[in-house]
Amino acid sequence: QVQLVESGGGLVQPGGSLRLSCACSGIIFSIYTMGWYRQAPGKQRELVATITSGRTTSYADAVKGRFTISRDNAKNTMYLQMNSLKPEDTAVYYCYAKRIMPGADDGYWGQGTQVTVSS
């Protein structure tokens, strides 16, 4: 069974830092493109960052320069280092795994972890 387990969410003050983790099982992790999404109350889910199997990264403009996505294939784990956090970063953060090739499966989602940035 495929399982994505997120951890590291919580309450932090503006300007603080947090590191999210997404541990994956049931897939060959090293060949999957991974991503972080977030959804704030009353808003659509949006892409935050991605990292390919070749470790190419991309970021949404709103988090560029503050967040860093990474992966440890030996641990089957993806990370999101979040620095200089703002109240606008408050959201449920979800991890996502997807094979990028013809005929690939539909991808997999984690359950999400709450990040709250507030004084």
MDAnalysis code that builds the backbone (N, CA, C; Angstrom):
import MDAnalysis as mda
import numpy as np

u = mda.Universe.empty(357, n_residues=119, atom_resindex=np.repeat(np.arange(119), 3), trajectory=True)
u.add_TopologyAttr("name", ["N", "CA", "C"] * 119)
u.add_TopologyAttr("resid", np.arange(1, 120))
u.add_TopologyAttr("resname", ["GLN", "VAL", "GLN", "LEU", "VAL", "GLU", "SER", "GLY", "GLY", "GLY", "LEU", "VAL", "GLN", "PRO", "GLY", "GLY", "SER", "LEU", "ARG", "LEU", "SER", "CYS", "ALA", "CYS", "SER", "GLY", "ILE", "ILE", "PHE", "SER", "ILE", "TYR", "THR", "MET", "GLY", "TRP", "TYR", "ARG", "GLN", "ALA", "PRO", "GLY", "LYS", "GLN", "ARG", "GLU", "LEU", "VAL", "ALA", "THR", "ILE", "THR", "SER", "GLY", "ARG", "THR", "THR", "SER", "TYR", "ALA", "ASP", "ALA", "VAL", "LYS", "GLY", "ARG", "PHE", "THR", "ILE", "SER", "ARG", "ASP", "ASN", "ALA", "LYS", "ASN", "THR", "MET", "TYR", "LEU", "GLN", "MET", "ASN", "SER", "LEU", "LYS", "PRO", "GLU", "ASP", "THR", "ALA", "VAL", "TYR", "TYR", "CYS", "TYR", "ALA", "LYS", "ARG", "ILE", "MET", "PRO", "GLY", "ALA", "ASP", "ASP", "GLY", "TYR", "TRP", "GLY", "GLN", "GLY", "THR", "GLN", "VAL", "THR", "VAL", "SER", "SER"])
u.atoms.positions = np.array([
    [0.833, -1.183, 0.000],
    [0.000, 0.000, 0.000],
    [0.879, 1.247, 0.000],
    [0.452, 2.251, -0.762],
    [1.174, 3.507, -0.827],
    [0.749, 4.379, 0.343],
    [1.720, 4.957, 1.023],
    [1.428, 5.811, 2.162],
    [2.408, 6.972, 2.202],
    [1.874, 8.190, 2.341],
    [2.659, 9.393, 2.529],
    [2.302, 9.964, 3.893],
    [3.275, 10.058, 4.788],
    [3.056, 10.482, 6.160],
    [3.796, 11.784, 6.406],
    [3.043, 12.839, 6.721],
    [3.602, 14.168, 6.929],
    [3.807, 14.446, 8.414],
    [4.798, 15.277, 8.709],
    [5.057, 15.696, 10.076],
    [5.754, 17.049, 10.059],
    [5.798, 17.710, 11.208],
    [6.531, 18.949, 11.361],
    [5.685, 20.204, 11.405],
    [4.395, 20.096, 11.162],
    [3.528, 21.260, 11.235],
    [3.337, 21.732, 12.662],
    [2.813, 22.945, 12.800],
    [2.574, 23.491, 14.122],
    [2.383, 24.988, 14.091],
    [2.453, 25.592, 15.274],
    [2.289, 27.032, 15.451],
    [3.648, 27.697, 15.567],
    [3.845, 28.781, 14.809],
    [5.109, 29.512, 14.829],
    [4.823, 31.000, 14.685],
    [5.682, 31.838, 15.271],
    [5.526, 33.284, 15.166],
    [6.026, 33.794, 13.818],
    [5.501, 34.945, 13.355],
    [6.035, 35.535, 12.124],
    [7.545, 35.727, 12.206],
    [8.228, 35.408, 11.112],
    [9.678, 35.464, 11.070],
    [10.362, 34.187, 11.503],
    [9.611, 33.251, 12.038],
    [10.164, 31.996, 12.501],
    [10.367, 30.992, 11.389],
    [10.814, 29.791, 11.777],
    [11.127, 28.725, 10.827],
    [10.454, 27.431, 11.239],
    [10.250, 26.577, 10.253],
    [9.643, 25.276, 10.458],
    [10.142, 24.353, 9.358],
    [10.307, 23.065, 9.662],
    [10.666, 22.091, 8.636],
    [9.631, 20.981, 8.590],
    [9.018, 20.807, 7.429],
    [8.056, 19.748, 7.204],
    [8.744, 18.532, 6.600],
    [8.257, 17.344, 6.943],
    [8.762, 16.100, 6.392],
    [7.614, 15.295, 5.802],
    [7.906, 14.535, 4.753],
    [6.947, 13.630, 4.145],
    [7.646, 12.303, 3.905],
    [7.315, 11.304, 4.707],
    [7.900, 9.975, 4.595],
    [7.012, 9.100, 3.725],
    [7.608, 8.441, 2.732],
    [6.850, 7.681, 1.732],
    [7.179, 6.200, 1.815],
    [6.159, 5.374, 1.611],
    [6.339, 3.930, 1.537],
    [5.409, 3.375, 0.467],
    [5.747, 2.200, -0.053],
    [4.933, 1.553, -1.069],
    [5.220, 1.993, -2.492],
    [6.204, 2.864, -2.692],
    [6.621, 3.301, -4.013],
    [8.140, 3.258, -4.103],
    [8.650, 3.236, -5.337],
    [10.087, 3.401, -5.534],
    [10.339, 4.904, -5.493],
    [10.604, 5.409, -4.299],
    [10.617, 6.843, -4.026],
    [11.561, 7.607, -4.949],
    [12.727, 7.034, -5.230],
    [13.771, 7.756, -5.948],
    [13.385, 8.135, -7.376],
    [12.400, 7.482, -7.976],
    [12.016, 7.765, -9.353],
    [10.770, 8.658, -9.448],
    [10.240, 9.109, -8.328],
    [9.039, 9.947, -8.309],
    [9.383, 11.425, -8.224],
    [8.630, 12.235, -8.972],
    [8.614, 13.669, -8.740],
    [7.754, 13.948, -7.508],
    [8.254, 14.788, -6.613],
    [7.572, 15.107, -5.366],
    [7.213, 16.589, -5.326],
    [6.172, 16.905, -4.568],
    [5.774, 18.301, -4.436],
    [5.072, 18.586, -3.128],
    [5.078, 19.867, -2.770],
    [4.308, 20.380, -1.641],
    [3.234, 21.321, -2.162],
    [2.010, 21.122, -1.699],
    [0.887, 22.003, -1.961],
    [0.386, 22.562, -0.634],
    [-0.383, 23.650, -0.702],
    [-1.007, 24.172, 0.504],
    [-2.394, 24.719, 0.179],
    [-3.249, 24.724, 1.189],
    [-4.602, 25.235, 1.041],
    [-4.985, 26.012, 2.297],
    [-5.250, 27.303, 2.120],
    [-5.697, 28.161, 3.199],
    [-7.220, 28.180, 3.222],
    [-7.823, 28.525, 4.365],
    [-9.289, 28.579, 4.442],
    [-9.881, 29.498, 3.385],
    [-10.871, 28.997, 2.652],
    [-11.547, 29.779, 1.636],
    [-10.789, 29.950, 0.339],
    [-9.649, 29.286, 0.193],
    [-8.840, 29.410, -1.010],
    [-8.637, 28.049, -1.661],
    [-8.275, 28.062, -2.937],
    [-7.971, 26.837, -3.655],
    [-6.599, 26.310, -3.260],
    [-6.422, 25.002, -3.418],
    [-5.123, 24.399, -3.181],
    [-4.126, 24.903, -4.225],
    [-2.936, 25.284, -3.776],
    [-1.937, 25.836, -4.672],
    [-0.610, 25.109, -4.519],
    [0.121, 25.051, -5.617],
    [1.435, 24.426, -5.620],
    [2.447, 25.338, -4.949],
    [3.243, 24.780, -4.036],
    [4.264, 25.533, -3.315],
    [5.644, 25.293, -3.905],
    [6.016, 24.025, -4.096],
    [7.344, 23.680, -4.584],
    [7.340, 22.262, -5.110],
    [8.252, 21.974, -6.034],
    [8.415, 20.622, -6.567],
    [9.890, 20.266, -6.618],
    [10.158, 18.966, -6.616],
    [11.512, 18.462, -6.813],
    [11.418, 17.169, -7.602],
    [12.157, 17.091, -8.714],
    [12.104, 15.928, -9.581],
    [13.017, 14.827, -9.075],
    [12.955, 13.673, -9.750],
    [13.856, 12.580, -9.417],
    [15.311, 12.962, -9.633],
    [15.567, 13.909, -10.534],
    [16.902, 14.431, -10.763],
    [17.260, 15.604, -9.878],
    [16.399, 15.932, -8.917],
    [16.611, 16.994, -7.923],
    [16.550, 18.397, -8.520],
    [15.866, 18.549, -9.657],
    [15.523, 19.867, -10.157],
    [14.364, 20.422, -9.333],
    [14.468, 21.676, -8.891],
    [13.470, 22.278, -8.007],
    [12.777, 23.448, -8.674],
    [11.561, 23.730, -8.219],
    [10.820, 24.911, -8.628],
    [9.993, 25.402, -7.448],
    [9.673, 26.717, -7.444],
    [8.980, 27.336, -6.323],
    [7.934, 28.310, -6.813],
    [6.847, 28.406, -6.070],
    [5.889, 29.472, -6.295],
    [6.525, 30.812, -5.946],
    [6.125, 31.865, -6.660],
    [6.707, 33.182, -6.420],
    [6.557, 33.633, -4.965],
    [5.460, 33.265, -4.331],
    [5.187, 33.721, -2.977],
    [6.167, 33.179, -1.946],
    [6.844, 32.070, -2.253],
    [7.746, 31.458, -1.281],
    [9.192, 31.469, -1.736],
    [9.460, 31.926, -2.940],
    [10.809, 31.915, -3.496],
    [11.764, 32.716, -2.615],
    [12.895, 32.127, -2.290],
    [13.878, 32.766, -1.439],
    [13.689, 32.513, 0.032],
    [12.526, 31.983, 0.431],
    [12.246, 31.698, 1.835],
    [12.141, 30.207, 2.124],
    [11.618, 29.432, 1.168],
    [11.418, 27.995, 1.345],
    [12.442, 27.222, 0.518],
    [12.822, 26.037, 1.006],
    [13.717, 25.150, 0.288],
    [13.172, 23.732, 0.332],
    [12.962, 23.142, -0.844],
    [12.510, 21.760, -0.938],
    [13.722, 20.860, -1.164],
    [13.719, 19.681, -0.548],
    [14.814, 18.740, -0.706],
    [14.288, 17.321, -0.535],
    [15.140, 16.346, -0.838],
    [14.747, 14.952, -0.671],
    [15.950, 14.122, -0.270],
    [15.703, 13.069, 0.501],
    [16.714, 12.107, 0.904],
    [16.221, 10.747, 0.430],
    [16.736, 10.292, -0.703],
    [16.250, 9.041, -1.288],
    [16.571, 7.829, -0.410],
    [17.659, 7.889, 0.349],
    [18.003, 6.783, 1.237],
    [16.982, 6.619, 2.351],
    [16.301, 7.707, 2.724],
    [15.290, 7.676, 3.774],
    [13.866, 7.730, 3.236],
    [13.700, 7.759, 1.913],
    [12.375, 7.863, 1.287],
    [11.579, 9.040, 1.846],
    [12.247, 10.174, 2.020],
    [11.641, 11.320, 2.686],
    [11.907, 12.602, 1.910],
    [10.870, 13.438, 1.804],
    [10.960, 14.772, 1.229],
    [10.791, 15.797, 2.343],
    [11.454, 16.957, 2.200],
    [11.424, 17.990, 3.221],
    [11.035, 19.336, 2.615],
    [10.497, 20.204, 3.452],
    [10.281, 21.600, 3.096],
    [10.770, 22.462, 4.253],
    [11.910, 23.127, 4.057],
    [12.433, 24.063, 5.038],
    [11.777, 25.419, 4.804],
    [11.100, 25.932, 5.815],
    [10.326, 27.164, 5.707],
    [10.938, 28.205, 6.643],
    [11.509, 29.270, 6.074],
    [12.119, 30.351, 6.838],
    [11.360, 31.653, 6.614],
    [11.592, 32.614, 7.506],
    [10.960, 33.934, 7.406],
    [9.456, 33.818, 7.184],
    [8.817, 33.010, 7.995],
    [7.400, 32.711, 7.800],
    [6.531, 33.939, 8.027],
    [5.472, 34.028, 7.235],
    [4.517, 35.125, 7.284],
    [3.131, 34.584, 7.617],
    [2.248, 35.430, 8.168],
    [0.874, 34.974, 8.408],
    [0.192, 34.424, 7.157],
    [0.532, 34.951, 5.993],
    [-0.041, 34.475, 4.738],
    [0.364, 33.043, 4.402],
    [1.376, 32.498, 5.072],
    [1.779, 31.111, 4.866],
    [0.894, 30.125, 5.618],
    [0.010, 30.621, 6.461],
    [-0.881, 29.747, 7.222],
    [-1.765, 28.942, 6.281],
    [-1.719, 27.619, 6.411],
    [-2.460, 26.730, 5.524],
    [-2.244, 25.294, 5.968],
    [-3.034, 24.395, 5.394],
    [-2.745, 22.974, 5.480],
    [-1.799, 22.630, 4.340],
    [-0.682, 22.012, 4.665],
    [0.332, 21.655, 3.677],
    [0.244, 20.173, 3.363],
    [0.225, 19.838, 2.059],
    [0.079, 18.476, 1.581],
    [1.298, 18.065, 0.758],
    [1.740, 16.824, 0.905],
    [2.762, 16.288, 0.017],
    [2.114, 15.441, -1.070],
    [2.785, 15.362, -2.211],
    [2.260, 14.701, -3.403],
    [3.404, 13.988, -4.117],
    [3.115, 12.784, -4.630],
    [4.096, 11.988, -5.357],
    [3.512, 11.573, -6.700],
    [4.303, 11.705, -7.772],
    [3.820, 11.415, -9.121],
    [4.957, 10.957, -10.018],
    [4.716, 9.862, -10.755],
    [5.627, 9.455, -11.818],
    [5.328, 10.281, -13.053],
    [6.342, 10.842, -13.689],
    [6.185, 11.661, -14.881],
    [6.630, 10.836, -16.086],
    [5.687, 10.105, -16.654],
    [5.932, 9.280, -17.831],
    [4.595, 8.816, -18.386],
    [4.557, 8.458, -19.698],
    [3.297, 7.949, -20.257],
    [2.826, 6.689, -19.530],
    [1.534, 6.621, -19.232],
    [0.949, 5.470, -18.581],
    [1.191, 5.382, -17.090],
    [1.726, 6.435, -16.484],
    [2.000, 6.428, -15.058],
    [0.705, 6.436, -14.252],
    [0.813, 6.082, -12.981],
    [-0.344, 6.123, -12.098],
    [-0.780, 7.565, -11.853],
    [-1.893, 7.727, -11.145],
    [-2.501, 9.047, -10.957],
    [-1.856, 9.867, -9.854],
    [-0.883, 9.339, -9.174],
    [-0.224, 10.062, -8.114],
    [-0.859, 9.801, -6.761],
    [-0.178, 10.269, -5.704],
    [-0.600, 9.983, -4.338],
    [-0.474, 11.227, -3.476],
    [-1.413, 11.387, -2.538],
    [-1.470, 12.533, -1.634],
    [-1.301, 12.096, -0.192],
    [-0.666, 12.952, 0.598],
    [-0.690, 12.809, 2.034],
    [-1.958, 13.405, 2.621],
    [-2.132, 13.241, 3.925],
    [-3.330, 13.739, 4.600],
    [-3.259, 15.229, 4.906],
    [-2.076, 15.800, 4.933],
    [-1.903, 17.209, 5.209],
    [-1.494, 17.462, 6.649],
    [-0.772, 18.561, 6.850],
    [-0.367, 18.987, 8.178],
    [-0.570, 20.491, 8.308],
    [-1.095, 20.929, 9.445],
    [-1.451, 22.325, 9.646],
    [-0.231, 23.157, 10.016],
    [-0.043, 24.276, 9.316],
    [0.970, 25.270, 9.650],
    [0.248, 26.575, 9.957],
    [0.468, 27.107, 11.151],
    [-0.158, 28.356, 11.570],
    [0.921, 29.350, 11.960],
    [0.927, 30.514, 11.306],
    [1.897, 31.577, 11.572],
    [1.137, 32.738, 12.192],
    [1.366, 32.978, 13.476],
    [0.589, 33.973, 14.196],
    [1.358, 34.458, 15.415],
    [1.141, 35.730, 15.769],
    [1.769, 36.291, 16.952],
    [1.035, 35.877, 18.215],
])
